[in-house]
Amino acid sequence: MCTGMPHLEGMQTHAKTMFRRAALAALAGTTLTVGAVSAVGCAATSHPSVPADLGAPSRSASLDAVVDEPGPLTVETVIGADWAVPRSGLLNLDHPEAKAAKLTDGDEPIHVAFHVVRHPIRGTFLVDTGVERALFEQPDEAVIRGIAARVARADTMKRRTDTKTWVEQSGAPIAGVFVTHLHMDHIAGMRDVPAGTPVFVGPGESTARSVENLFVASIVDRALENKPPLSVLGFERDPDGAFEGVLDVFGDGSFWALHVPGHTPGSTAFVARTPSGPVLLTGDACHTAWGWEHGVEPGSFSHDKAASAASLARLRTFAAKHPTIDVRLGHQSLTRSGPS
Ligand SMILES: [Zn+2]
C-alpha cells in the first residue's frame, strides 16, 4: 500500500531521523540495502506506464561506428537552479580515490538542469525538466512541497531559469520529455511542460519498489499528473556488452539512449550527435565533475552502489574511446567553458 506522505507529527525521534534519511536519500537514491527493501515499500509512482512507441534496440558497436560523425541535433543545457546537497550522497566517500583525496562530507554546490535536444524533423525534446516556477513563487503549490520540501531544503534552491520561463520564451512545441530517472530534482519542472507531452523513462524506473518511495511517490505522482502514461524505453541486452542496453531512439543514428542502472534501476544516459560532435548526457550516473574525473561513483543517493560504479565505468570507457565527446553531468559542469 502506498498512500502518500506519512505524518511527521507524533513520530518517535528515531522514526523522524529515519524519515529524514529516507526522504533525502530518495531525493537522489537510497542509503538502504536494496535486497532488504525490494519486497516491500512501493513503486516510484502510481502513474501508469506503457511500452514506448519509439526506440530501436541496437548495440554499442553501432553507436561507436557513427558517434564521431557530425549529426543533425543541437543540445542546449539550461541551468534551472543552483543548490547544495551533502557530498556523501553525491560521491562514495569510501572509494579509495576519495579517501586518498581526503574528501569529507559537507554541502557540495550543484545545479539542477535540463537539456533541450532539437531534431530537424522529430522536433524539440527535453532531457529532464529543471525546476518549476511555482517552487520559487508559490511554494505551497509546488510539486516539491511540505515535509519533503523541508527535508530536501528545496527553499535553498536559487533560481536561474525556471522551466515555465524557458517554455514561454522558446515558443516551440515540446515533442516529448526523456527523463534520465524519476528523482524529484529531475522531474521538478515537469508541471511547467505542457499537459499531454509524452514522457519517456527507463525500464523498471517507475515500478521498482522501495521503502523510500513511500515518502516521495506522491511527489512523483503530482509531477506527472497532467501527462499521459509513462512510455517505457524498450532496451534489449547490448550484444557487445558495453552497456546494459543501447537504443537508437529515432532510428536514424542521431540520438541514443544507454541503460546505465545503479543510481536508480532505470537510469538512462543519452548521446546526441551534433554538427560539432557528440554530446553525452550522463544523468545521475555521475553527479559531479570530481566523480567523473576520478571515476568515483555516486554515494548514498544511489539505489545500488555496485551497479552504479559499473555503469559509471562503462560511460567513462565509452567517453575515452571518443575523446571529443562533450560530457554533461547530472549536477555539475565538467569544464569552465560549459554551464557552471
Ligand atoms: Zn538522482
Residues whose N, C-alpha, C, O or C-beta is under 5 A from the ligand:
A	BS01	ZN	L27 A28 H183 D284
